[in-house]
Structure formats: structure tokens, C-alpha cells
Amino acid sequence: MPKIIFEINYNIIPGKKEGYLSTIEELKGRIRDTGLDYSVFESKKDPENFTEMYVCKDEQEFEALEDNQSDETIQLTQKLFDEYIKDNKVTYSTKYEV
């Protein structure tokens, strides 16, 4: 079974980086506690651009990402959209290992 990378890319609202980093650290902890391979990256060229990345071991784990979110994870994700993500504009990318 091939691994799957699921990326979520967005820009945050200027001046809100400190609050964003605090929220994303809490989100990372909750997601990693479930055993998922999850990381967040900041663009070197644009300090307001971030990518959340899930590395799923197989199709089954990928398909279960949304279904297995806790209420706390859902609330933190909503907080990102409500308070930090610029214009609520997000791009998603899914990549399969070859």
C-alpha cells in the first residue's frame, strides 16, 4: 500500500502569528496524540504562509482523517479559520507514493 501525503496550505492574517503558533501547537499535540504523522511547516520565503502535512500509512488511514477528529480538534481547526487564516482561503493537495 502506498503512503499518502495530504497537505493544507494557507496564509495567516498579518500580525496574528503569535496567536496562530499557540493554537497550532495545541492542535499538533491533539492530532499527534491519536498516532497520526502530522507536521506544520512555515515557508522560508513568506513567514505568513504555512502548510499542515499529514503522512498517512495507507488509503484507510487517509479516508479516516476527517471521521476520527475529536471535538477539541474540530474546535481548534475552526478557530484557525475564524481568527487566523487570511480570507479563509485554503488549498488542499493529496499525493500518493509511487
N, C-alpha and C positions, 0 to 999 in steps of 0.2 A: 504494500500500500504506500502510495506517495505521501509525503508530508505536504501540508498546505499552509501558506502564509496568507494571513488576512491583515491588510493594512487600512488604517483610518487616518487620513491626513487632513489637517486644518490649520488655520491661523488663529491666534488668540487676539483679543482686543488689546491694543497698545495700553501699557500702564497697568495691566492686570496680571502680570507674570507671577508675582509672589503668591497671590491667591490661587492662581491656576496650579502652580507647583505643589502647593499644600494639598489641594483637592486631588490632584493626580497621584500623589504619593499614597494617599488613603485608598484610592481606587486600585492602585497597583497591589497594595497589600491584600486587599479583599480578593482580587482576582487570583493572585498567586497562591493564596490560601486554599483555593479549590484545586490546585495542582496544575493549572494551565501555564504554559510557557508564554508569558506576556511581558512586553517591554515598551517603554516610551522613549522616543528619540527627538532631540532638538536639532533643527537644521543649523549647520555651521555658518551658512551664508545669511540666514534670516532667523534671528533669535525669537521671532514671533510665530514660527512655523514648527509644528510638532507632528509626529507620526506615532500612533499607537500600533503595535505589531503583536499579533498572535501567531505562534507557530504551532499548528495542530498536527498531531501524530498521524491522523488519518481522516477520512471523509466523515466518519461517525462523530469524532470529536468536533470537527468543524461545524457539522449540522446542529450539534447540541449547544453551541456557544450561546445563542440567544435564549434558548429554553432553560438553561441552567443558571441564569443570573439571579442572585439574591435580591431582596427588596432594597437592601443597602446599596448594592451595585447599581441598580436601576436609578435610585435617587441621586447617587454621585454622578452618573452619566447625564442625567437630566440637569444637574447643577452646572456641568460643563457647558451644556448648550445654553442654559438660561443666563449664565454670568460671564463666561469666558470666550466661547468660540465666536469669532468675528462673523457677523451676518448669518450665523447658524449654517455656514457653508462648509460642507464636509465632502471629501471624495473617498471612495472605497476602492480597494484593489484586492483581488484574490489571485494567488499564484500557486500553481501546482508543481511539485518537484518532478523533474524529468530523470 
